[in-house]
């Protein structure tokens, strides 16, 4: 795939509303801060935070790392992801992927957004595998308890998803990653985890290197990054049309061409 220039990538992010003026409601962004602080099952993402964060402190992290509107008195309308912050985080992730390819690392992919981000992760799996990385699939086809429900971990093209057995689902739950960690019996489940939601948060809490992707209404991963538990978090709208993520995958993988040229 053709790799976009930075300027073209920014234009693409804004046009597809992956960044720029995004569709995520402002009310949800601010409300989810309180849910995270209250350890709501869908918003703590498996992170045990070290600092006793206040609402205002978390909001300041989101302003710094996402670029949301800093005016906390505005609680309606839409919100914003600064495209420059998105691209800067993609650059950090790109460099981390470059290192993983050079080291032929063991990499674990997972998503709670099978209708969106899966389209970005699948070409990443294929390319890293071609570069000699091992794509690990712990706890494949195992059932895990999520709240009162039983769900199954199923890999699609090397990417872990959560489902009912016949369907794959949107999920924020950390329990599937926690099940993977227990399946590893104390050994590192992977050298690098590339994921979102509770998959990423639980991996970061366990001390694994994590590239995470998070929307404006997912404060936990950004706070986890502020505490040093999550290595890279890319701010983006995580549920636009799947085709919109293809240029991001190409951009992230472009650093691997440099590895090949220098080999």
C-alpha positions as CSV (number, residue, x, y, z in Angstrom):
1,X,0.0,0.0,0.0
2,X,1.2,3.5,-0.7
3,X,2.4,5.4,2.4
4,X,0.9,8.8,2.8
5,X,3.0,11.8,3.6
6,X,2.4,13.3,7.0
7,X,0.4,16.2,5.4
8,X,-1.8,13.8,3.5
9,X,-2.2,11.6,6.5
10,X,-3.4,14.6,8.6
11,X,-5.9,15.4,5.8
12,X,-7.1,11.8,5.8
13,X,-7.6,11.8,9.5
14,X,-9.6,15.0,9.4
15,X,-11.7,13.9,6.4
16,X,-12.6,10.5,7.9
17,X,-13.1,12.0,11.3
18,X,-10.6,9.6,12.8
19,X,-9.1,12.8,14.3
20,X,-10.0,16.5,14.1
21,X,-13.7,17.2,14.8
22,X,-14.8,13.7,15.8
23,X,-18.3,12.3,16.4
24,X,-17.7,11.3,20.0
25,X,-20.1,13.3,22.3
26,X,-18.5,15.7,24.7
27,X,-20.9,14.5,27.4
28,X,-19.6,11.0,27.2
29,X,-16.0,12.1,27.2
30,X,-16.4,13.9,30.5
31,X,-18.9,11.4,32.0
32,X,-16.5,8.5,31.4
33,X,-13.8,10.2,33.5
34,X,-16.1,9.9,36.5
35,X,-16.9,6.3,35.5
36,X,-13.2,5.4,35.3
37,X,-12.6,7.0,38.7
38,X,-15.5,5.1,40.1
39,X,-14.0,1.8,38.7
40,X,-17.0,1.2,36.5
41,X,-16.5,-2.3,35.0
42,X,-16.4,-0.9,31.4
43,X,-14.1,2.0,32.0
44,X,-11.2,1.0,34.3
45,X,-9.7,-1.3,31.7
46,X,-7.9,-3.4,34.3
47,X,-5.5,-0.7,35.4
48,X,-4.7,-0.3,39.1
49,X,-3.6,3.4,39.1
50,X,-0.9,4.5,41.5
51,X,-2.0,8.1,41.8
52,X,-5.2,9.2,43.5
53,X,-6.4,11.0,40.4
54,X,-9.0,13.8,40.5
55,X,-11.5,14.6,37.8
56,X,-9.6,17.8,36.9
57,X,-6.3,16.0,36.7
58,X,-7.7,13.3,34.4
59,X,-9.3,16.0,32.2
60,X,-5.9,17.7,32.0
61,X,-4.3,14.5,30.8
62,X,-6.9,14.2,28.0
63,X,-6.3,17.8,27.0
64,X,-2.5,17.1,26.8
65,X,-2.6,13.7,25.1
66,X,-5.7,14.0,22.9
67,X,-6.4,17.7,22.5
68,X,-10.0,17.7,23.8
69,X,-11.6,21.1,24.6
70,X,-10.1,22.3,27.9
71,X,-13.2,24.1,28.9
72,X,-14.8,21.7,31.5
73,X,-17.9,23.9,31.7
74,X,-18.9,22.8,28.2
75,X,-20.6,19.5,28.6
76,X,-22.5,19.1,25.3
77,X,-21.8,19.0,21.6
78,X,-18.9,17.1,20.0
79,X,-15.2,17.1,20.8
80,X,-11.8,17.1,19.1
81,X,-8.7,15.0,18.7
82,X,-5.7,17.1,17.7
83,X,-4.5,15.5,14.4
84,X,-0.9,16.5,15.3
85,X,-1.1,14.5,18.5
86,X,-2.5,11.5,16.7
87,X,0.3,11.5,14.2
88,X,2.9,12.1,16.9
89,X,1.6,9.0,18.7
90,X,1.6,7.1,15.4
91,X,5.2,8.0,15.0
92,X,6.0,6.6,18.5
93,X,4.1,3.4,17.7
94,X,5.8,3.2,14.3
95,X,9.3,3.3,16.0
96,X,8.2,0.7,18.5
97,X,7.0,-1.6,15.7
98,X,10.3,-1.0,13.9
99,X,12.2,-2.3,17.0
100,X,9.9,-5.3,17.3
101,X,10.5,-6.3,13.7
102,X,14.3,-5.9,14.1
103,X,14.2,-8.1,17.2
104,X,11.8,-10.6,15.7
105,X,9.6,-10.1,18.8
106,X,6.7,-12.1,20.1
107,X,3.7,-10.0,19.4
108,X,0.1,-10.2,20.6
109,X,-2.8,-8.4,18.9
110,X,-6.2,-7.9,20.3
111,X,-9.2,-5.6,19.8
112,X,-12.5,-4.8,21.4
113,X,-13.6,-3.1,18.2
114,X,-13.9,-5.9,15.6
115,X,-16.0,-3.6,13.4
116,X,-13.4,-0.9,13.2
117,X,-9.8,-1.4,14.4
118,X,-9.6,-5.0,13.3
119,X,-9.1,-3.7,9.7
120,X,-6.0,-1.8,10.8
121,X,-4.5,-4.7,12.8
122,X,-4.8,-7.5,10.2
123,X,-2.2,-6.1,7.8
124,X,0.0,-5.4,10.7
125,X,-0.2,-9.1,11.8
126,X,0.7,-10.2,8.2
127,X,3.6,-7.9,7.8
128,X,5.2,-8.5,11.2
129,X,4.9,-12.2,10.7
130,X,6.6,-11.9,7.3
131,X,9.4,-10.0,9.0
132,X,10.0,-12.9,11.3
133,X,8.0,-12.0,14.4
134,X,6.0,-14.6,16.2
135,X,2.3,-13.8,16.4
136,X,1.2,-15.4,19.7
137,X,-2.4,-16.6,20.3
138,X,-2.7,-17.5,24.0
139,X,-5.9,-18.9,25.4
140,X,-7.4,-19.4,21.9
141,X,-11.0,-20.7,21.9
142,X,-11.1,-20.6,25.7
143,X,-14.1,-19.3,27.5
144,X,-13.8,-16.5,30.1
145,X,-16.3,-15.1,32.6
146,X,-17.1,-11.4,31.9
147,X,-19.4,-10.2,34.6
148,X,-22.3,-12.6,34.6
149,X,-21.7,-13.8,31.1
150,X,-19.5,-16.5,29.5
151,X,-17.5,-15.3,26.4
152,X,-15.0,-17.0,24.1
153,X,-11.6,-15.7,23.0
154,X,-11.4,-16.2,19.3
155,X,-8.5,-15.1,17.0
156,X,-9.3,-13.7,13.6
157,X,-6.3,-13.6,11.4
158,X,-4.1,-13.5,14.5
159,X,-6.0,-10.8,16.3
160,X,-7.8,-11.8,19.5
161,X,-11.5,-10.9,19.8
162,X,-14.2,-11.7,22.3
163,X,-17.5,-13.3,21.3
164,X,-20.4,-15.5,22.1
165,X,-19.2,-18.5,20.1
166,X,-20.9,-17.4,16.9
167,X,-20.5,-13.6,17.0
168,X,-17.6,-11.2,17.8
169,X,-18.5,-8.4,20.2
170,X,-17.5,-4.9,21.1
171,X,-15.9,-5.1,24.6
172,X,-14.1,-3.0,27.2
173,X,-13.5,-5.9,29.5
174,X,-10.0,-6.7,30.9
175,X,-10.9,-10.3,31.8
176,X,-9.9,-11.8,28.4
177,X,-6.4,-10.4,28.7
178,X,-6.2,-11.5,32.3
179,X,-7.1,-15.0,31.2
180,X,-4.3,-14.9,28.6
181,X,-1.9,-13.8,31.3
182,X,-2.9,-16.7,33.6
183,X,-2.5,-19.1,30.7
184,X,1.1,-18.1,30.4
185,X,1.7,-19.3,33.9
186,X,3.9,-16.4,35.0
187,X,5.9,-16.2,31.8
188,X,5.6,-13.0,29.6
189,X,2.8,-13.7,27.3
190,X,4.4,-11.5,24.6
191,X,7.2,-9.0,24.0
192,X,4.7,-6.5,22.7
193,X,1.0,-6.1,22.9
194,X,-0.9,-4.1,20.3
195,X,-4.5,-3.6,21.5
196,X,-7.3,-1.4,22.8
197,X,-9.7,-1.1,25.7
198,X,-9.3,-3.7,28.5
199,X,-7.0,-5.9,26.4
200,X,-4.4,-3.0,26.5
201,X,-5.0,-1.9,30.0
202,X,-4.7,-5.3,31.6
203,X,-1.5,-6.0,29.6
204,X,0.0,-2.7,30.7
205,X,-1.0,-3.4,34.3
206,X,0.9,-6.7,34.1
207,X,4.1,-4.9,33.0
208,X,4.0,-5.8,29.3
209,X,5.0,-3.3,26.6
210,X,1.8,-2.0,25.0
211,X,0.9,0.0,22.0
212,X,-2.7,1.1,22.7
213,X,-5.4,2.8,20.6
214,X,-8.0,4.8,22.4
215,X,-10.9,7.2,21.7
216,X,-11.7,10.4,23.5
217,X,-14.1,8.6,25.8
218,X,-11.5,6.0,26.9
219,X,-9.6,8.0,29.6
220,X,-8.1,5.0,31.4
221,X,-5.4,4.2,28.7
222,X,-4.2,7.8,28.6
223,X,-4.0,8.0,32.4
224,X,-2.2,4.6,32.3
225,X,0.3,6.2,29.8
226,X,0.7,9.2,32.2
227,X,1.7,6.7,34.9
228,X,4.1,4.8,32.6
229,X,2.0,1.7,32.5
230,X,1.1,1.9,28.8
231,X,4.0,2.7,26.5
232,X,2.2,4.3,23.6
233,X,-1.4,5.4,23.3
234,X,-2.7,6.7,19.9
235,X,-5.7,9.0,20.2
236,X,-8.2,8.3,17.5
237,X,-11.9,7.7,16.8
238,X,-11.9,3.9,17.1
239,X,-15.1,3.1,15.3
240,X,-15.3,4.8,11.9
241,X,-15.7,2.8,8.6
242,X,-13.1,0.1,8.6
243,X,-11.5,1.2,5.3
244,X,-10.5,4.5,6.9
245,X,-7.8,2.8,9.0
246,X,-5.9,1.3,6.1
247,X,-3.6,4.4,5.6
248,X,-2.8,4.3,9.3
249,X,-1.7,0.7,9.0
250,X,0.5,1.6,6.0
251,X,2.0,4.5,7.9
252,X,2.7,2.4,11.0
253,X,4.3,-0.4,8.9
254,X,6.5,2.0,6.8
255,X,9.2,1.9,9.4
256,X,9.7,-1.8,8.7
257,X,11.0,-1.0,5.2
258,X,13.8,0.9,6.9
259,X,14.6,-2.3,8.9
260,X,14.7,-4.4,5.7
261,X,16.9,-1.8,3.8
262,X,19.4,-1.7,6.7
263,X,19.6,-5.5,7.0
